[in-house]
Amino acid sequence: MRTAIGALHSLVSPCPFEAYGAAIVNHTASEAGELVCIGANAIIKEGNPTLHGEVAAINNCTAILRDPKGPYKLSAAEVTEAWKGLSLYTTAEACPMCSAAIRWSGFREYIYATSADTLLATGWDQLLPVSRELFARNKGFRSSTVLYGDVLRNETDPLLGWQFQPDAPCPTGCSRGGTGGHCLPDWAPRIQEVAPFG
């Protein structure tokens, strides 16, 4: 899970507005697991509304697994089969679009941190059903992805709790600044508010 959190730092910022990061790991490679790829929400950066953290990670993994010059060099059919041995970690419970992508992929495990209930309570919009409900409604599905929730939520809740709560503390390494009271990295230059002449 900490690698999914780290994806935010690597790909976006230590205090991204949409702190949805993901990591895909092969736990069959070793006891500790082998990181295959990461992804982070790229909607703001790319303007593509489907680039949630989970979908971005699946897209990144597909490219890495298929790359003829990369370490895996898998065919499309081999990639389709490979998902069954991989685990997807994400900083927050997946929306219906991402939940469906996870189910269709057939991941071995899907592990999330912050729950959709917590997201709703802190001001985030959520489409229903949440992934727990979507998985429960589709138990007869051919793939048998195992779902684990609330893993390290104590670390992800603060990453997702400040955006619509002006009194909420910023994530570690960030502080409020600029217009709109957004959390900015502590190293980012601050624009001084200047009083108008007169």
N, C-alpha and C positions, 0 to 999 in steps of 0.2 A: 504494500500500500504506500509505503514511503517513496517508492519509485514513481508511482502515479502522482503523488504530491510533488516530487522533484521534477516531473515533466512540466509542471506549471512554471517553475523557476527557470528551467532550461529553455522552454519554448515561448514563454510569455513574459512573466514578471513574478517577483516574490509576492505581489499583491494584485493579481489580475481581477478584473471585475467579474468575469465569468470563470470561476475557479474550478472548472471541470477538467481534470486530468485523468489519464488512463495509462495503464501499462499491461502488456501482454507477456506472459511468462510461460516457459516450458518447464514444468515441474518434473517431467519424466527424464530430463537431461541430467539432473543431479538433485541431491536432497534440498539444496538451497534454491534450486531453480536457475534457469538461464533466461535472461531478459531477451526477448525477441524484438520488441519495439515499444515506443511510447506515443502518446498523442495528447493533444490539449484542444479545448474548445477554440475554434478558429473562425467563428461567425463574424466577430468584429473585424478581424484582420482580412478575411477573404470575402465576406459578404455572402457566403454560401450558408443558408439556414440549416443544412443537413450536417455541417461539420461540428457536431457535438464531440466531446472528448472521446467517447467510445467509438463513434464512426470514424473519426480522424485516426485513431489507433488501428482500427481494422483496415483502413485504407493504407496506412503506413506499413503495416505488417504484410499485407498482400504484395505491395511493391518489393519489400525486403525479401520475402519468401520466394517471389518469382524472379528476382534479379539474376540474370544469367552470369553475372560477374560477382555475385554475392556469395555468402557462405552456404546458402541452402539450395539454390538453383532448382526449385520445385516447379513442376507443371501445374496447370490450373486444377487438374484432378487431384494431384497430390496436396495442393493447398487446401482444397475442399475437405480432404481427409485429415489434414494436419490440425485443423481447429479443434478436433475432438480430444487432442492431447494438451491443449493450451488453456491457461487460466487468464481471465480478464479482470483486472483490478481497476476500480474507478472511485474517484473521490466523493461521488454522490450517487444515490439511487437513480438508475437510468429512467429516462422518459419512455413513453410507449414506442417511439421510433427506434431508439437505441436498444430497448428491451427486445423488440422484435428482431433486430439485427443480431443480437447476441443469441437468441433462440434459433434463428435460421442458420447461424454459423455453426451451432452445435458445440460451443465451448465446453470443456470438461467442467470448469467452474466459473462462476461470476461472483465477484466479491465487491461489495460497495461499502462506503464509510457513512457519510451523512445520509439520513433517510429523507424521503420525499416529504414526510410529515414535518420534519425540521425545516426543510426548504420553504414549505408553505407558511410555517409560523414566522419565518424571518422575511417574508415578502416576495419570494420567488414565485413566478407563475409555474404551474404544473399541469400538464395534460393527464387525464386519467384514461385507463387504469395505470397505477404505478406498477413497477416491475414485479413486486411481490404478488399483486393480483393477476397480472398477465401470466406469470409463471404458474400460478395456482390454477388458472382457467385452462391451461394447456398441458396438463399432466400426461395426456396420452400421446404427446408429441414424440416423434421418432428419436430425437436426441434427448439425452438426459442430463442437461446442464444442472449442476448443483449450485444453489444460491446461498450465499452467506452475507448477512447484513451487519451494519454497525461496527465494522472493523476499523479501529483507530479513529472513530468519529470525533474523539476529543481533540484530534489534530486537524481534522477537516472542517468541523463546525465553525471555528473561527475564520477560516478562509472563505466561507460562504455566508457568514452572518453579518458582515459589516455593510454590505452594499445598500440596503434599504433601512438600516438602523443607524441614524446619525450619531447616537451615543455609544454604539458598540465599538469595542477596541479594534484597532487595525491588526492584521496578522503581524507576527514577529518580523522585524526588519522594515516595517512600513509605518507611516504616520499620516494623519489627515493634513491635506494641503491643497492649494489650488481652488478653482471654482467648483462648487457642488460638493465640497467636503469629501472628495474621493480619497482613498488610501493610496499613497504614493510611496515608492521605494525610498528609504531614508537617504540614499545617495542621489536621488533625482533633484535637480535644481528647483527651488521654489520661486514662484512669481510673487513679488511683493505687491500687496494691495496698496495703491497710492491714493490718498485723498484728493478729490478734485480741487482745482484752484478756485478761489473766490471767497 
